[in-house]
Amino acid sequence: MKLFTLMFSAFLVSLCLAVVPVTTAQAGMIGTDEAVSAQPQSTDHARIDAFLSKSEVQDQMRAMGVDAATARARAQALTSAEAAQLAQKMDSVPTGGNISTTDFIIILLVIILVAILL
């Protein structure tokens, strides 16, 4: 009886292995956009997005002729290092100091344009 159970178990295992399809991994080249979208967004990106969401910033961008959605998309396209650098600059600028909101937005847009061109 033990021999029958052992043989039956071996038969079932081999049957299961024969029936289960073998899957293969498919590798291929992906574009830059796909790679960037696959990366988790850092907290720096969230801070930049929160800054761009402020009404006074959006009003100033509209006054300068910049589309808020385009600026937000460009800010999200920044690499983690660029976003960290921009967030550090946001921290180092004193609130109500020598730099105005207009100056900061101009600096932000220049950084975004340089990032796109590179």
MDTraj code that builds the backbone (N, CA, C; nanometers):
import mdtraj as md
import numpy as np

residues = "MET LYS LEU PHE THR LEU MET PHE SER ALA PHE LEU VAL SER LEU CYS LEU ALA VAL VAL PRO VAL THR THR ALA GLN ALA GLY MET ILE GLY THR ASP GLU ALA VAL SER ALA GLN PRO GLN SER THR ASP HIS ALA ARG ILE ASP ALA PHE LEU SER LYS SER GLU VAL GLN ASP GLN MET ARG ALA MET GLY VAL ASP ALA ALA THR ALA ARG ALA ARG ALA GLN ALA LEU THR SER ALA GLU ALA ALA GLN LEU ALA GLN LYS MET ASP SER VAL PRO THR GLY GLY ASN ILE SER THR THR ASP PHE ILE ILE ILE LEU LEU VAL ILE ILE LEU VAL ALA ILE LEU LEU".split()
xyz = np.array([
    [0.0819, -0.1191, 0.0000],
    [0.0000, 0.0000, 0.0000],
    [0.0865, 0.1259, 0.0000],
    [0.1965, 0.1222, 0.0769],
    [0.2867, 0.2360, 0.0806],
    [0.3511, 0.2600, -0.0558],
    [0.3843, 0.1522, -0.1244],
    [0.4446, 0.1634, -0.2558],
    [0.3460, 0.2258, -0.3545],
    [0.2196, 0.1852, -0.3445],
    [0.1165, 0.2411, -0.4325],
    [0.1001, 0.3916, -0.4073],
    [0.0983, 0.4340, -0.2808],
    [0.0832, 0.5758, -0.2469],
    [0.2029, 0.6557, -0.2983],
    [0.3216, 0.6010, -0.2838],
    [0.4420, 0.6675, -0.3317],
    [0.4408, 0.6806, -0.4836],
    [0.4024, 0.5742, -0.5524],
    [0.3960, 0.5772, -0.6992],
    [0.2878, 0.6747, -0.7466],
    [0.1740, 0.6743, -0.6781],
    [0.0646, 0.7639, -0.7155],
    [0.1045, 0.9099, -0.6927],
    [0.1740, 0.9378, -0.5828],
    [0.2207, 1.0738, -0.5547],
    [0.3214, 1.1196, -0.6602],
    [0.4127, 1.0322, -0.6969],
    [0.5115, 1.0653, -0.7993],
    [0.4424, 1.0914, -0.9331],
    [0.3410, 1.0116, -0.9643],
    [0.2653, 1.0318, -1.0880],
    [0.1937, 1.1671, -1.0869],
    [0.1314, 1.2025, -0.9736],
    [0.0607, 1.3305, -0.9646],
    [0.1563, 1.4493, -0.9767],
    [0.2718, 1.4400, -0.9135],
    [0.3701, 1.5477, -0.9215],
    [0.4188, 1.5641, -1.0652],
    [0.4500, 1.4531, -1.1318],
    [0.4970, 1.4631, -1.2704],
    [0.3863, 1.5134, -1.3628],
    [0.2617, 1.4763, -1.3352],
    [0.1492, 1.5253, -1.4144],
    [0.1316, 1.6762, -1.3957],
    [0.1431, 1.7217, -1.2727],
    [0.1308, 1.8660, -1.2460],
    [0.2420, 1.9443, -1.3148],
    [0.3634, 1.8917, -1.3115],
    [0.4745, 1.9599, -1.3766],
    [0.4594, 1.9616, -1.5283],
    [0.3996, 1.8571, -1.5827],
    [0.3812, 1.8510, -1.7275],
    [0.2683, 1.9423, -1.7739],
    [0.1675, 1.9612, -1.6912],
    [0.0510, 2.0394, -1.7303],
    [0.0748, 2.1891, -1.7134],
    [0.1501, 2.2288, -1.6118],
    [0.1735, 2.3703, -1.5840],
    [0.2598, 2.4292, -1.6959],
    [0.2131, 2.5351, -1.7601],
    [0.2925, 2.5933, -1.8687],
    [0.4151, 2.6664, -1.8135],
    [0.5197, 2.6620, -1.8884],
    [0.6421, 2.7303, -1.8504],
    [0.6339, 2.8724, -1.9055],
    [0.6472, 2.9693, -1.8174],
    [0.6424, 3.1081, -1.8618],
    [0.7838, 3.1609, -1.8760],
    [0.8012, 3.2446, -1.9735],
    [0.9325, 3.3029, -1.9955],
    [0.9255, 3.4523, -1.9685],
    [1.0339, 3.5047, -1.9244],
    [1.0420, 3.6488, -1.9009],
    [1.0733, 3.7172, -2.0331],
    [1.0041, 3.8269, -2.0571],
    [1.0281, 3.9008, -2.1801],
    [1.0994, 4.0305, -2.1448],
    [1.2123, 4.0500, -2.2058],
    [1.2893, 4.1714, -2.1810],
    [1.2953, 4.2515, -2.3095],
    [1.2908, 4.3794, -2.2947],
    [1.2983, 4.4655, -2.4120],
    [1.3377, 4.6054, -2.3705],
    [1.3672, 4.6855, -2.4682],
    [1.4048, 4.8241, -2.4423],
    [1.2802, 4.9052, -2.4098],
    [1.2929, 4.9947, -2.3134],
    [1.1833, 5.0854, -2.2818],
    [1.2316, 5.2279, -2.3025],
    [1.1377, 5.3154, -2.3281],
    [1.1719, 5.4548, -2.3515],
    [1.1992, 5.5294, -2.2225],
    [1.2530, 5.6473, -2.2358],
    [1.2850, 5.7303, -2.1197],
    [1.1598, 5.7672, -2.0426],
    [1.0518, 5.7988, -2.1154],
    [0.9272, 5.8359, -2.0491],
    [0.8753, 5.7232, -1.9608],
    [0.8848, 5.5993, -2.0111],
    [0.8393, 5.4853, -1.9317],
    [0.9277, 5.4648, -1.8094],
    [1.0584, 5.4838, -1.8258],
    [1.1503, 5.4659, -1.7136],
    [1.1271, 5.5719, -1.6071],
    [1.1038, 5.6945, -1.6498],
    [1.0794, 5.8024, -1.5539],
    [0.9485, 5.7801, -1.4811],
    [0.8458, 5.7367, -1.5537],
    [0.7164, 5.7156, -1.4891],
    [0.7194, 5.5958, -1.3946],
    [0.8127, 5.5030, -1.4162],
    [0.8218, 5.3861, -1.3287],
    [0.8932, 5.4182, -1.1978],
    [0.9707, 5.5248, -1.1949],
    [1.0424, 5.5608, -1.0736],
    [0.9466, 5.6218, -0.9725],
    [0.9640, 5.5866, -0.8465],
    [0.8775, 5.6492, -0.7458],
    [0.9117, 5.7970, -0.7310],
    [0.8096, 5.8766, -0.7160],
    [0.8302, 6.0200, -0.7016],
    [0.8760, 6.0506, -0.5589],
    [0.9713, 6.1380, -0.5480],
    [1.0268, 6.1713, -0.4174],
    [0.9408, 6.2758, -0.3478],
    [0.9716, 6.2988, -0.2220],
    [0.9001, 6.4025, -0.1480],
    [0.9336, 6.5404, -0.2029],
    [1.0516, 6.5516, -0.2657],
    [1.0882, 6.6791, -0.3271],
    [0.9916, 6.7137, -0.4401],
    [0.9554, 6.6134, -0.5191],
    [0.8578, 6.6364, -0.6254],
    [0.7241, 6.6807, -0.5661],
    [0.6864, 6.6207, -0.4556],
    [0.5593, 6.6574, -0.3917],
    [0.5640, 6.8017, -0.3412],
    [0.6781, 6.8426, -0.2860],
    [0.6913, 6.9803, -0.2375],
    [0.6859, 7.0803, -0.3524],
    [0.7515, 7.0465, -0.4628],
    [0.7490, 7.1346, -0.5797],
    [0.6074, 7.1431, -0.6349],
    [0.5399, 7.0283, -0.6406],
    [0.4022, 7.0264, -0.6900],
    [0.3106, 7.1080, -0.5989],
    [0.3322, 7.0980, -0.4677],
    [0.2517, 7.1767, -0.3735],
    [0.2776, 7.3258, -0.3928],
    [0.4024, 7.3608, -0.4193],
    [0.4350, 7.5015, -0.4440],
    [0.3665, 7.5513, -0.5710],
    [0.3704, 7.4685, -0.6758],
    [0.3080, 7.5087, -0.8019],
    [0.1560, 7.5109, -0.7923],
    [0.1001, 7.4457, -0.6907],
    [-0.0452, 7.4432, -0.6730],
    [-0.0987, 7.5677, -0.6033],
    [-0.0113, 7.6465, -0.5435],
    [-0.0561, 7.7668, -0.4728],
    [-0.1199, 7.8638, -0.5714],
    [-0.2256, 7.9290, -0.5253],
    [-0.3001, 8.0183, -0.6142],
    [-0.2170, 8.1387, -0.6582],
    [-0.1356, 8.1936, -0.5664],
    [-0.0562, 8.3103, -0.6058],
    [0.0509, 8.2742, -0.7076],
    [0.1029, 8.1511, -0.6982],
    [0.2020, 8.1068, -0.7964],
    [0.1351, 8.0883, -0.9321],
    [0.0170, 8.0267, -0.9316],
    [-0.0545, 8.0068, -1.0574],
    [-0.0964, 8.1397, -1.1193],
    [-0.1372, 8.2354, -1.0356],
    [-0.1724, 8.3679, -1.0869],
    [-0.0512, 8.4344, -1.1521],
    [0.0623, 8.4212, -1.0867],
    [0.1845, 8.4818, -1.1407],
    [0.2258, 8.4135, -1.2712],
    [0.2119, 8.2808, -1.2770],
    [0.2458, 8.2107, -1.4007],
    [0.1524, 8.2520, -1.5137],
    [0.0230, 8.2669, -1.4829],
    [-0.0721, 8.3138, -1.5843],
    [-0.0347, 8.4531, -1.6329],
    [0.0068, 8.5393, -1.5400],
    [0.0468, 8.6748, -1.5774],
    [0.1699, 8.6735, -1.6677],
    [0.2550, 8.5727, -1.6498],
    [0.3748, 8.5610, -1.7322],
    [0.3492, 8.4832, -1.8608],
    [0.2267, 8.4299, -1.8763],
    [0.1933, 8.3549, -1.9972],
    [0.2380, 8.2101, -1.9948],
    [0.2560, 8.1548, -1.8755],
    [0.2994, 8.0161, -1.8611],
    [0.1800, 7.9319, -1.8196],
    [0.1595, 7.8213, -1.8897],
    [0.0506, 7.7311, -1.8559],
    [0.0884, 7.6518, -1.7308],
    [0.0004, 7.6503, -1.6320],
    [0.0294, 7.5828, -1.5049],
    [0.0447, 7.4327, -1.5241],
    [-0.0364, 7.3741, -1.6110],
    [-0.0276, 7.2291, -1.6342],
    [0.1055, 7.1925, -1.6990],
    [0.1520, 7.2751, -1.7896],
    [0.2809, 7.2496, -1.8545],
    [0.3952, 7.2613, -1.7540],
    [0.3895, 7.3630, -1.6702],
    [0.4941, 7.3798, -1.5685],
    [0.4946, 7.2631, -1.4717],
    [0.3760, 7.2166, -1.4342],
    [0.3667, 7.1028, -1.3431],
    [0.4219, 6.9762, -1.4086],
    [0.3902, 6.9557, -1.5357],
    [0.4412, 6.8380, -1.6071],
    [0.5930, 6.8435, -1.6186],
    [0.6464, 6.9607, -1.6430],
    [0.7924, 6.9749, -1.6521],
    [0.8582, 6.9539, -1.5166],
    [0.7938, 6.9994, -1.4118],
    [0.8494, 6.9796, -1.2775],
    [0.8481, 6.8317, -1.2401],
    [0.7449, 6.7590, -1.2809],
    [0.7395, 6.6161, -1.2519],
    [0.8415, 6.5378, -1.3341],
    [0.8843, 6.5945, -1.4470],
    [0.9825, 6.5269, -1.5316],
    [1.1256, 6.5447, -1.4812],
    [1.1443, 6.6280, -1.3794],
    [1.2784, 6.6462, -1.3232],
    [1.3269, 6.5157, -1.2613],
    [1.4562, 6.4924, -1.2696],
    [1.5118, 6.3756, -1.2021],
    [1.5101, 6.4001, -1.0515],
    [1.5339, 6.2957, -0.9765],
    [1.5338, 6.3088, -0.8306],
    [1.6416, 6.4056, -0.7833],
    [1.7571, 6.4019, -0.8483],
    [1.8664, 6.4920, -0.8092],
    [1.8298, 6.6372, -0.8382],
    [1.7687, 6.6613, -0.9537],
    [1.7290, 6.7982, -0.9882],
    [1.6188, 6.8480, -0.8956],
    [1.5248, 6.7588, -0.8630],
    [1.4169, 6.7969, -0.7713],
    [1.4727, 6.8260, -0.6324],
    [1.5701, 6.7467, -0.5884],
    [1.6316, 6.7706, -0.4576],
    [1.7052, 6.9041, -0.4563],
    [1.7737, 6.9355, -0.5659],
    [1.8454, 7.0628, -0.5748],
    [1.7473, 7.1796, -0.5711],
    [1.6376, 7.1675, -0.6442],
    [1.5376, 7.2742, -0.6452],
    [1.4711, 7.2886, -0.5086],
    [1.4412, 7.1759, -0.4442],
    [1.3801, 7.1809, -0.3113],
    [1.4758, 7.2425, -0.2096],
    [1.6048, 7.2136, -0.2239],
    [1.7038, 7.2739, -0.1341],
    [1.7087, 7.4249, -0.1547],
    [1.6987, 7.4686, -0.2795],
    [1.6962, 7.6125, -0.3064],
    [1.5698, 7.6752, -0.2492],
    [1.4599, 7.6016, -0.2537],
    [1.3353, 7.6523, -0.1964],
    [1.3501, 7.6704, -0.0456],
    [1.4238, 7.5782, 0.0191],
    [1.4454, 7.5878, 0.1636],
    [1.5396, 7.7022, 0.1996],
    [1.6392, 7.7259, 0.1152],
    [1.7400, 7.8260, 0.1497],
    [1.6927, 7.9685, 0.1250],
    [1.5909, 7.9849, 0.0435],
    [1.5399, 8.1191, 0.0152],
    [1.4574, 8.1652, 0.1342],
    [1.4919, 8.2796, 0.1933],
    [1.4148, 8.3270, 0.3080],
    [1.2750, 8.3719, 0.2650],
    [1.1793, 8.3435, 0.3498],
    [1.0426, 8.3845, 0.3220],
    [1.0332, 8.5352, 0.3342],
    [0.9845, 8.5976, 0.2309],
    [0.9734, 8.7432, 0.2324],
    [1.1078, 8.8121, 0.2258],
    [1.2100, 8.7413, 0.1817],
    [1.3434, 8.7989, 0.1763],
    [1.3642, 8.8784, 0.0491],
    [1.4860, 8.8759, 0.0011],
    [1.5229, 8.9563, -0.1149],
    [1.4653, 8.9036, -0.2453],
    [1.4341, 8.7757, -0.2503],
    [1.3839, 8.7184, -0.3748],
    [1.2310, 8.7194, -0.3718],
    [1.1728, 8.7674, -0.4778],
    [1.0269, 8.7737, -0.4837],
    [0.9724, 8.6450, -0.5449],
    [0.8433, 8.6309, -0.5389],
    [0.7790, 8.5136, -0.5981],
    [0.8036, 8.5106, -0.7478],
    [0.8015, 8.6261, -0.8092],
    [0.8273, 8.6337, -0.9534],
    [0.9681, 8.5849, -0.9853],
    [1.0652, 8.6274, -0.9067],
    [1.2029, 8.5829, -0.9282],
    [1.2144, 8.4322, -0.9100],
    [1.1491, 8.3792, -0.8078],
    [1.1567, 8.2360, -0.7825],
    [1.0925, 8.1580, -0.8963],
    [0.9808, 8.2057, -0.9477],
    [0.9142, 8.1368, -1.0586],
    [1.0021, 8.1412, -1.1828],
    [1.0664, 8.2536, -1.2065],
    [1.1568, 8.2633, -1.3213],
    [1.2723, 8.1652, -1.3056],
    [1.3296, 8.1585, -1.1866],
    [1.4378, 8.0631, -1.1608],
    [1.3883, 7.9207, -1.1798],
    [1.2698, 7.8904, -1.1291],
    [1.2117, 7.7569, -1.1437],
    [1.1926, 7.7223, -1.2905],
    [1.1399, 7.8141, -1.3679],
    [1.1177, 7.7879, -1.5100],
    [1.2483, 7.7706, -1.5856],
    [1.3499, 7.8481, -1.5500],
    [1.4803, 7.8332, -1.6145],
    [1.5392, 7.6962, -1.5829],
    [1.5290, 7.6530, -1.4590],
    [1.5800, 7.5205, -1.4212],
    [1.5059, 7.4119, -1.4971],
    [1.3751, 7.4261, -1.5086],
    [1.2960, 7.3265, -1.5808],
    [1.3347, 7.3244, -1.7283],
    [1.3509, 7.4410, -1.7888],
    [1.3897, 7.4463, -1.9296],
    [1.5288, 7.3885, -1.9521],
    [1.6218, 7.4164, -1.8616],
    [1.7561, 7.3598, -1.8734],
    [1.7499, 7.2081, -1.8598],
    [1.6673, 7.1594, -1.7692],
    [1.6541, 7.0148, -1.7507],
    [1.5968, 6.9503, -1.8763],
    [1.5053, 7.0176, -1.9413],
    [1.4463, 6.9618, -2.0631],
    [1.5482, 6.9622, -2.1765],
    [1.6243, 7.0686, -2.1869],
    [1.7220, 7.0784, -2.2950],
    [1.8382, 6.9818, -2.2778],
    [1.8708, 6.9471, -2.1557],
    [1.9811, 6.8543, -2.1329],
    [1.9294, 6.7160, -2.1475],
])
top = md.Topology()
chain = top.add_chain()
for i, resn in enumerate(residues, 1):
    res = top.add_residue(resn, chain, resSeq=i)
    for name in ("N", "CA", "C"):
        top.add_atom(name, md.element.get_by_symbol(name[0]), res)
traj = md.Trajectory(xyz[None], top)
